[in-house]
Amino acid sequence: MEHELPHLDELRALAYDLWPSGAGLVIGGYVDDEVINSIAEQTLAGREKAGEIPTVPIAKWYSRLEKEKHRLESEWISLASEVRVYEEYCTSFVIRHDDLAAAQVDKALAVTNFEAP
Protein backbone atom coordinates (compact mmCIF):
# COMPACT_ATOMS: atom_id res chain seq x y z
CA MET A 1 0.00 0.00 0.00
CA GLU A 2 2.90 2.35 0.61
CA HIS A 3 3.70 2.38 -3.13
CA GLU A 4 0.12 3.47 -3.86
CA LEU A 5 0.08 6.26 -1.26
CA PRO A 6 3.69 7.25 -0.61
CA HIS A 7 2.65 10.24 1.55
CA LEU A 8 0.06 8.44 3.66
CA ASP A 9 1.90 9.16 6.92
CA GLU A 10 2.02 12.89 6.12
CA LEU A 11 -1.70 12.86 5.23
CA ARG A 12 -2.51 11.12 8.51
CA ALA A 13 -0.39 13.61 10.48
CA LEU A 14 -2.19 16.52 8.80
CA ALA A 15 -5.58 14.96 9.54
CA TYR A 16 -4.68 14.44 13.19
CA ASP A 17 -3.47 18.05 13.41
CA LEU A 18 -6.78 19.26 11.98
CA TRP A 19 -8.91 17.00 14.21
CA PRO A 20 -7.02 16.73 17.52
CA SER A 21 -10.25 16.08 19.43
CA GLY A 22 -10.10 12.45 18.43
CA ALA A 23 -13.01 12.69 16.01
CA GLY A 24 -12.34 9.88 13.60
CA LEU A 25 -11.39 10.21 9.98
CA VAL A 26 -11.49 7.75 7.15
CA ILE A 27 -8.60 8.29 4.74
CA GLY A 28 -9.36 7.59 1.07
CA GLY A 29 -12.11 5.44 -0.34
CA TYR A 30 -15.18 6.00 -2.43
CA VAL A 31 -17.11 9.24 -2.32
CA ASP A 32 -20.15 9.03 -0.01
CA ASP A 33 -23.53 8.97 -1.79
CA GLU A 34 -24.68 12.17 -0.03
CA VAL A 35 -21.52 13.95 -1.19
CA ILE A 36 -21.81 12.83 -4.82
CA ASN A 37 -25.49 13.79 -4.75
CA SER A 38 -24.58 17.31 -3.59
CA ILE A 39 -21.90 17.66 -6.27
CA ALA A 40 -24.30 16.37 -8.94
CA GLU A 41 -27.06 18.81 -7.93
CA GLN A 42 -24.66 21.75 -8.02
CA THR A 43 -23.14 20.62 -11.31
CA LEU A 44 -26.51 20.23 -13.01
CA ALA A 45 -27.77 23.58 -11.72
CA GLY A 46 -24.55 25.29 -12.82
CA ARG A 47 -24.63 23.74 -16.28
CA GLU A 48 -28.27 24.81 -16.69
CA LYS A 49 -27.51 28.36 -15.56
CA ALA A 50 -24.52 28.60 -17.90
CA GLY A 51 -26.68 27.38 -20.80
CA GLU A 52 -24.53 24.28 -21.35
CA ILE A 53 -27.61 22.07 -21.12
CA PRO A 54 -31.29 22.85 -21.60
CA THR A 55 -33.37 23.42 -18.49
CA VAL A 56 -34.37 20.07 -17.05
CA PRO A 57 -38.12 19.85 -16.42
CA ILE A 58 -38.97 19.15 -12.77
CA ALA A 59 -40.63 15.85 -13.74
CA LYS A 60 -37.32 14.64 -15.22
CA TRP A 61 -34.97 16.23 -12.66
CA TYR A 62 -34.41 13.09 -10.55
CA SER A 63 -33.68 10.81 -13.49
CA ARG A 64 -31.25 13.41 -14.87
CA LEU A 65 -29.71 13.75 -11.40
CA GLU A 66 -29.16 9.98 -11.24
CA LYS A 67 -27.39 10.05 -14.62
CA GLU A 68 -25.21 12.93 -13.44
CA LYS A 69 -24.37 11.11 -10.20
CA HIS A 70 -23.38 8.01 -12.16
CA ARG A 71 -21.12 10.09 -14.43
CA LEU A 72 -19.48 11.91 -11.50
CA GLU A 73 -18.87 8.80 -9.38
CA SER A 74 -16.11 7.76 -11.75
CA GLU A 75 -14.47 11.22 -11.61
CA TRP A 76 -14.22 11.82 -7.85
CA ILE A 77 -12.34 10.12 -5.02
CA SER A 78 -12.45 10.74 -1.29
CA LEU A 79 -9.32 12.12 0.35
CA ALA A 80 -10.79 11.96 3.84
CA SER A 81 -14.15 12.00 5.56
CA GLU A 82 -15.19 12.42 9.15
CA VAL A 83 -16.62 9.52 11.01
CA ARG A 84 -20.02 10.83 12.04
CA VAL A 85 -19.47 12.00 15.62
CA TYR A 86 -21.93 14.86 15.54
CA GLU A 87 -25.37 14.01 14.25
CA GLU A 88 -25.89 17.46 12.77
CA TYR A 89 -23.14 17.44 10.16
CA CYS A 90 -20.34 15.50 8.52
CA THR A 91 -17.57 16.81 6.24
CA SER A 92 -15.83 14.99 3.40
CA PHE A 93 -12.84 16.12 1.37
CA VAL A 94 -12.99 14.99 -2.24
CA ILE A 95 -10.98 15.54 -5.40
CA ARG A 96 -11.17 14.54 -9.04
CA HIS A 97 -8.87 11.66 -10.00
CA ASP A 98 -7.10 13.80 -12.63
CA ASP A 99 -6.45 16.62 -10.16
CA LEU A 100 -5.04 14.20 -7.60
CA ALA A 101 -2.78 12.60 -10.21
CA ALA A 102 -1.53 16.07 -11.18
CA ALA A 103 -1.02 16.97 -7.47
CA GLN A 104 -3.47 19.85 -7.82
CA VAL A 105 -4.77 19.53 -4.28
CA ASP A 106 -5.97 23.13 -4.38
CA LYS A 107 -8.85 21.78 -6.48
CA ALA A 108 -10.11 19.53 -3.67
CA LEU A 109 -13.56 20.27 -2.28
CA ALA A 110 -14.79 20.20 1.29
CA VAL A 111 -18.42 19.08 1.27
CA THR A 112 -20.42 19.30 4.50
CA ASN A 113 -23.78 17.61 4.79
CA PHE A 114 -26.15 18.96 7.41
CA GLU A 115 -29.02 17.03 8.94
CA ALA A 116 -31.72 18.27 11.24
CA PRO A 117 -31.23 16.90 14.77
Buried (B, 14 or more C-beta within 10 A) or exposed (E): EEEEEEEEEEBBEEBEEEBEEEBEBBBBEEBBEEBBBBBBBEBBEEBBEEEEEEEBEEEEEEEBBEEBBEEBBEBBBBBBBBEEEEEEEBBBBBBBEEBBEEEEEEEBBEBEBEEEE
